[in-house]
Amino acid sequence: MGLYLVTGAAGFIGSALVRALLERGEQVRAFDNFETGRRENVGEVVARIDLREADLLDFAAVQSACQGVDYVLHQAAIPSVPKSIIDPARSDRVNVEGTLNILMAARDAGVKRVVYAASSSAYGDTPTLPKREDMTPLPLSPYAVSKLTGEMYMKVFYGVYGLPTVSLRYFNIFGPRQDPSSQYSAVLAKFITLMLRGERPTIYGDGEQSRDFNYIDNAVAANLLATTAPEAEVAGETFNIATGHRFNLNQTVELLRPLTGYTGEIEYAPERKGDIKHSLADISRAQDKLKYRPLVDFKEGLRRTVDWYRASKAATQRELAASH
């Protein structure tokens, strides 16, 4: 049994990692300042974890959290392109300085490995598909710059200090517990919740932009594999975590119609700055070095996600009815 520190533990991906680790019988220390994380995401497991409510920019808190830890799964970030465009300094502080704090504390505490949530936004909008890890990065937003900088720090801390690190470039992860309520929310969470309510979803652009959507269970599996893969094969390296298939937003809406029962129109709005047109991953390096395989394909992931949001909506309605 190991002790795992999960940063951003109350977020969408972090909370999924927390639950998966507990199911494996591991010890979990959870770190979150609840700026974007939600308490209900860890509510049912809070008694089984060591929850540290603190900020990545508080180095003393980060040092304390790393003490005695075997593995760090670093998910915490301000994960939004539009937010980074509005406030690039805040995005940089949390995503770069916060990541540097994690690395320094992990190095000093003798952590065995740090696994980092990197981002496919590092590739930018280069026309070549699929995206390979050896391509020259071309970030289009402050968010993408900040996540790429964190990735480079991971590589440097292995090369300079011998701290084993692995960077996982996530491609458009979706699934249960993704927050649909913010204007910056991921597109599938927003589409599904609106369509279940019978409300019109908005596509920014013509809907032909495509994404390599990846169900949450696949990302969780990749993190767990990254903690145990041979150091000589993976330390200091970056891996695409995706499915190797893409769907455009118009196709996605049509797949969601029968699942949600939505029969209305779709609204189209101007493209947003910093958004890329097409995204598709080459996952052969992750398959080879991490032994990563997508466990759940896009259509099955959509079905599971819609089922979760529908059940969540029904539970909320029951709670409201009981309170009156």
VEXDREN-2710 file (C-alpha; in Angstrom, 1 decimal):
% VEXDREN-2710
k/r/px/py/pz
1/MET/0.0/0.0/0.0
2/GLY/1.4/3.4/-1.0
3/LEU/0.6/6.9/0.0
4/TYR/-0.5/9.0/-2.9
5/LEU/-0.9/12.8/-2.9
6/VAL/-3.5/14.0/-5.4
7/THR/-3.5/17.7/-6.1
8/GLY/-6.7/19.2/-7.3
9/ALA/-8.4/16.3/-5.6
10/ALA/-11.9/17.8/-5.5
11/GLY/-11.8/18.5/-9.3
12/PHE/-13.3/16.4/-12.0
13/ILE/-10.2/14.3/-12.8
14/GLY/-8.6/14.5/-9.3
15/SER/-11.7/13.2/-7.6
16/ALA/-11.9/10.3/-10.0
17/LEU/-8.3/9.4/-9.2
18/VAL/-9.0/9.6/-5.5
19/ARG/-11.9/7.1/-5.8
20/ALA/-9.8/4.8/-8.0
21/LEU/-6.9/4.7/-5.5
22/LEU/-9.2/4.0/-2.6
23/GLU/-10.8/1.1/-4.6
24/ARG/-7.3/-0.3/-5.0
25/GLY/-6.7/-0.1/-1.2
26/GLU/-4.1/2.8/-1.4
27/GLN/-3.8/5.6/1.1
28/VAL/-4.8/9.0/-0.3
29/ARG/-3.8/12.5/0.8
30/ALA/-6.0/15.0/-1.1
31/PHE/-4.9/18.6/-1.7
32/ASP/-7.3/21.3/-2.9
33/ASN/-8.1/25.0/-2.3
34/PHE/-11.7/24.5/-3.7
35/GLU/-11.3/27.4/-6.1
36/THR/-12.5/25.3/-8.9
37/GLY/-12.9/21.9/-7.1
38/ARG/-16.2/21.0/-5.6
39/ARG/-16.6/19.6/-2.1
40/GLU/-19.4/17.2/-3.2
41/ASN/-16.9/15.5/-5.5
42/VAL/-15.1/14.0/-2.5
43/GLY/-18.0/14.2/0.0
44/GLU/-18.7/10.4/0.0
45/VAL/-15.0/9.5/0.6
46/VAL/-13.9/12.4/2.8
47/ALA/-13.7/10.2/5.9
48/ARG/-11.3/7.8/4.1
49/ILE/-8.8/10.4/3.0
50/ASP/-6.3/12.9/4.5
51/LEU/-7.8/16.1/3.1
52/ARG/-5.6/19.2/3.1
53/GLU/-7.4/22.4/2.2
54/ALA/-4.6/24.6/1.0
55/ASP/-3.2/26.6/-2.0
56/LEU/-0.4/25.5/-4.3
57/LEU/1.2/28.9/-3.8
58/ASP/1.5/28.2/-0.1
59/PHE/4.9/26.4/-0.2
60/ALA/4.8/25.4/3.5
61/ALA/1.5/23.7/2.9
62/VAL/2.8/22.0/-0.2
63/GLN/5.9/20.8/1.7
64/SER/3.8/19.4/4.5
65/ALA/1.5/17.6/2.1
66/CYS/4.5/15.9/0.4
67/GLN/6.0/14.5/3.6
68/GLY/5.9/10.7/3.6
69/VAL/4.3/10.5/0.1
70/ASP/5.3/7.8/-2.4
71/TYR/3.6/9.3/-5.5
72/VAL/2.2/12.7/-6.5
73/LEU/-0.5/12.9/-9.1
74/HIS/-0.5/16.6/-9.9
75/GLN/-3.9/17.6/-11.4
76/ALA/-4.3/21.0/-9.8
77/ALA/-4.5/24.0/-12.2
78/ILE/-6.8/26.7/-13.5
79/PRO/-7.9/24.6/-16.4
80/SER/-9.4/27.2/-18.8
81/VAL/-8.2/28.8/-22.0
82/PRO/-10.8/31.7/-21.7
83/LYS/-9.9/32.4/-18.1
84/SER/-6.2/32.5/-19.0
85/ILE/-6.9/35.0/-21.7
86/ILE/-8.8/37.3/-19.2
87/ASP/-6.2/36.9/-16.4
88/PRO/-2.9/35.5/-17.7
89/ALA/-1.0/36.4/-14.6
90/ARG/-3.2/34.3/-12.3
91/SER/-3.1/31.3/-14.7
92/ASP/0.7/31.5/-14.8
93/ARG/1.1/31.8/-11.0
94/VAL/-1.1/28.7/-10.3
95/ASN/-0.1/26.6/-13.2
96/VAL/3.6/27.4/-13.3
97/GLU/4.7/28.6/-9.8
98/GLY/2.3/26.1/-8.2
99/THR/3.8/23.2/-10.2
100/LEU/7.3/24.4/-9.3
101/ASN/6.3/24.3/-5.6
102/ILE/5.1/20.7/-6.0
103/LEU/8.3/19.7/-7.7
104/MET/10.6/21.3/-5.1
105/ALA/8.6/19.8/-2.2
106/ALA/8.5/16.4/-3.9
107/ARG/12.2/16.5/-4.5
108/ASP/13.0/17.4/-0.9
109/ALA/10.6/14.8/0.5
110/GLY/12.1/12.0/-1.6
111/VAL/8.9/11.2/-3.5
112/LYS/9.3/8.2/-5.8
113/ARG/7.5/9.8/-8.8
114/VAL/5.5/12.8/-9.9
115/VAL/2.8/12.3/-12.6
116/TYR/1.7/15.6/-14.2
117/ALA/-1.5/16.5/-15.9
118/ALA/-0.1/18.1/-19.1
119/SER/-2.3/19.4/-21.9
120/SER/-2.8/18.8/-25.6
121/SER/-3.2/22.6/-25.9
122/ALA/0.6/22.6/-26.2
123/TYR/0.3/21.5/-29.8
124/GLY/-1.7/24.5/-30.8
125/ASP/-3.4/24.6/-34.2
126/THR/-0.7/23.0/-36.4
127/PRO/-2.4/21.3/-39.4
128/THR/-0.5/18.0/-39.0
129/LEU/-2.6/15.2/-37.6
130/PRO/-2.3/13.1/-35.5
131/LYS/-0.3/15.0/-32.9
132/ARG/2.9/13.3/-31.9
133/GLU/5.0/14.1/-28.8
134/ASP/8.0/15.0/-30.9
135/MET/6.3/17.8/-32.7
136/THR/7.4/21.4/-32.0
137/PRO/4.9/22.9/-29.5
138/LEU/2.9/25.9/-30.7
139/PRO/0.7/27.1/-27.8
140/LEU/-2.1/29.6/-28.6
141/SER/-3.1/30.8/-25.2
142/PRO/-1.6/31.7/-21.8
143/TYR/-3.2/28.5/-20.4
144/ALA/-1.3/26.4/-23.0
145/VAL/1.9/28.2/-22.3
146/SER/1.5/27.6/-18.6
147/LYS/0.8/23.9/-19.0
148/LEU/3.7/23.5/-21.4
149/THR/6.0/25.3/-19.0
150/GLY/5.0/22.9/-16.2
151/GLU/5.8/20.0/-18.5
152/MET/9.3/21.4/-19.2
153/TYR/9.9/21.8/-15.5
154/MET/9.0/18.1/-15.1
155/LYS/11.6/17.1/-17.6
156/VAL/14.2/19.4/-16.0
157/PHE/13.6/18.1/-12.5
158/TYR/14.4/14.6/-13.6
159/GLY/17.4/15.7/-15.6
160/VAL/18.9/18.0/-12.9
161/TYR/17.7/16.5/-9.6
162/GLY/16.9/12.9/-10.5
163/LEU/13.2/13.2/-9.5
164/PRO/11.3/10.8/-11.7
165/THR/8.5/12.6/-13.5
166/VAL/5.9/11.6/-16.1
167/SER/3.8/14.1/-18.1
168/LEU/0.5/13.0/-19.5
169/ARG/-0.9/15.3/-22.3
170/TYR/-4.6/15.0/-21.8
171/PHE/-6.9/15.3/-24.8
172/ASN/-10.4/16.5/-24.0
173/ILE/-11.3/14.4/-21.1
174/PHE/-15.0/14.1/-20.2
175/GLY/-17.2/12.1/-17.9
176/PRO/-19.2/12.2/-14.6
177/ARG/-18.7/15.1/-12.2
178/GLN/-17.4/17.5/-14.8
179/ASP/-18.7/20.9/-13.8
180/PRO/-21.2/22.2/-16.4
181/SER/-22.2/25.4/-14.5
182/SER/-19.4/27.8/-15.6
183/GLN/-19.3/29.7/-18.8
184/TYR/-15.8/28.2/-19.2
185/SER/-17.0/24.6/-18.7
186/ALA/-15.9/21.7/-21.0
187/VAL/-18.1/21.4/-24.0
188/LEU/-19.6/17.9/-23.3
189/ALA/-20.6/18.7/-19.7
190/LYS/-22.4/21.8/-20.9
191/PHE/-24.0/20.1/-23.9
192/ILE/-25.3/17.2/-21.9
193/THR/-26.8/19.2/-19.1
194/LEU/-28.5/21.7/-21.4
195/MET/-29.9/18.9/-23.7
196/LEU/-31.2/17.0/-20.7
197/ARG/-33.1/20.1/-19.6
198/GLY/-34.4/20.6/-23.1
199/GLU/-32.4/23.8/-23.6
200/ARG/-30.5/24.8/-26.7
201/PRO/-26.7/24.2/-26.7
202/THR/-24.3/26.7/-28.3
203/ILE/-21.5/25.7/-30.6
204/TYR/-18.8/28.3/-31.1
205/GLY/-17.8/28.2/-34.8
206/ASP/-19.3/26.0/-37.5
207/GLY/-19.3/22.8/-35.5
208/GLU/-16.8/21.1/-37.8
209/GLN/-14.0/21.5/-35.2
210/SER/-13.0/18.0/-34.1
211/ARG/-11.7/16.6/-30.8
212/ASP/-10.1/13.4/-29.6
213/PHE/-12.6/13.0/-26.7
214/ASN/-11.4/10.7/-24.0
215/TYR/-13.5/9.2/-21.2
216/ILE/-12.3/9.8/-17.6
217/ASP/-11.6/6.1/-16.8
218/ASN/-9.0/6.1/-19.5
219/ALA/-7.2/9.1/-18.0
220/VAL/-7.3/7.5/-14.5
221/ALA/-5.8/4.3/-15.9
222/ALA/-3.0/6.3/-17.6
223/ASN/-2.1/8.0/-14.3
224/LEU/-1.9/4.7/-12.4
225/LEU/0.2/3.1/-15.2
226/ALA/2.5/6.1/-15.1
227/THR/3.3/5.5/-11.4
228/THR/4.6/2.0/-12.0
229/ALA/6.0/2.0/-15.6
230/PRO/9.8/1.4/-15.7
231/GLU/11.7/4.5/-14.8
232/ALA/14.2/4.0/-17.6
233/GLU/11.4/4.0/-20.1
234/VAL/9.2/6.9/-18.9
235/ALA/11.0/9.3/-16.5
236/GLY/11.2/12.8/-17.8
237/GLU/9.0/11.9/-20.7
238/THR/5.7/13.1/-22.1
239/PHE/2.8/10.9/-23.4
240/ASN/-0.4/11.6/-25.3
241/ILE/-3.4/10.3/-23.4
242/ALA/-6.4/10.0/-25.7
243/THR/-8.2/7.5/-27.9
244/GLY/-6.6/8.1/-31.3
245/HIS/-10.1/8.8/-32.8
246/ARG/-11.9/12.2/-33.3
247/PHE/-15.4/13.4/-33.6
248/ASN/-16.6/16.9/-34.6
249/LEU/-19.1/18.9/-32.5
250/ASN/-21.9/18.5/-35.0
251/GLN/-21.5/14.7/-35.0
252/THR/-21.3/14.8/-31.2
253/VAL/-24.6/16.7/-30.8
254/GLU/-26.3/14.1/-33.1
255/LEU/-24.9/11.3/-31.0
256/LEU/-26.3/13.0/-27.9
257/ARG/-29.8/13.5/-29.2
258/PRO/-31.1/10.0/-28.7
259/LEU/-29.2/9.7/-25.4
260/THR/-30.7/12.9/-23.9
261/GLY/-34.0/13.0/-25.8
262/TYR/-33.3/16.4/-27.1
263/THR/-35.1/17.3/-30.3
264/GLY/-34.5/21.1/-30.5
265/GLU/-32.3/23.4/-32.5
266/ILE/-28.5/24.1/-32.0
267/GLU/-27.3/27.6/-31.7
268/TYR/-24.1/28.7/-33.5
269/ALA/-21.9/31.6/-32.2
270/PRO/-18.6/33.1/-33.4
271/GLU/-15.4/31.2/-32.7
272/ARG/-13.6/31.8/-29.4
273/LYS/-10.0/33.1/-29.3
274/GLY/-7.5/30.5/-28.4
275/ASP/-9.6/27.5/-29.4
276/ILE/-8.0/25.1/-31.8
277/LYS/-9.7/23.7/-34.9
278/HIS/-8.7/20.0/-34.8
279/SER/-7.3/17.7/-32.2
280/LEU/-6.2/14.0/-32.7
281/ALA/-3.6/12.1/-30.8
282/ASP/-1.0/9.5/-31.8
283/ILE/-1.1/7.3/-28.7
284/SER/1.5/4.8/-29.8
285/ARG/4.2/6.0/-27.4
286/ALA/1.8/5.6/-24.4
287/GLN/0.8/2.2/-25.7
288/ASP/4.4/1.1/-26.0
289/LYS/6.0/2.7/-22.9
290/LEU/3.1/2.9/-20.4
291/LYS/1.1/-0.1/-21.7
292/TYR/-1.8/2.3/-22.0
293/ARG/-5.0/1.2/-23.8
294/PRO/-8.3/3.2/-23.9
295/LEU/-10.7/1.2/-21.8
296/VAL/-13.9/3.0/-22.9
297/ASP/-14.6/4.3/-26.4
298/PHE/-16.3/7.7/-27.1
299/LYS/-19.9/6.4/-27.7
300/GLU/-19.9/4.2/-24.5
301/GLY/-18.3/7.1/-22.6
302/LEU/-21.1/9.4/-23.7
303/ARG/-23.8/6.9/-22.7
304/ARG/-22.2/6.5/-19.2
305/THR/-21.9/10.3/-18.8
306/VAL/-25.4/11.0/-19.8
307/ASP/-26.7/8.3/-17.4
308/TRP/-24.7/10.0/-14.6
309/TYR/-26.0/13.5/-15.3
310/ARG/-29.6/12.2/-15.6
311/ALA/-29.3/10.4/-12.2
312/SER/-27.7/13.4/-10.6
313/LYS/-30.5/15.7/-11.9
314/ALA/-33.1/13.2/-10.6
315/ALA/-31.4/13.1/-7.2
316/THR/-31.3/16.9/-7.0
317/GLN/-35.0/17.1/-7.8
318/ARG/-35.8/14.6/-5.1
319/GLU/-33.8/16.6/-2.5
320/LEU/-35.6/19.8/-3.5
321/ALA/-39.0/18.0/-3.3
322/ALA/-38.1/16.6/0.2
323/SER/-37.1/20.1/1.4
324/HIS/-40.5/21.7/0.7
END
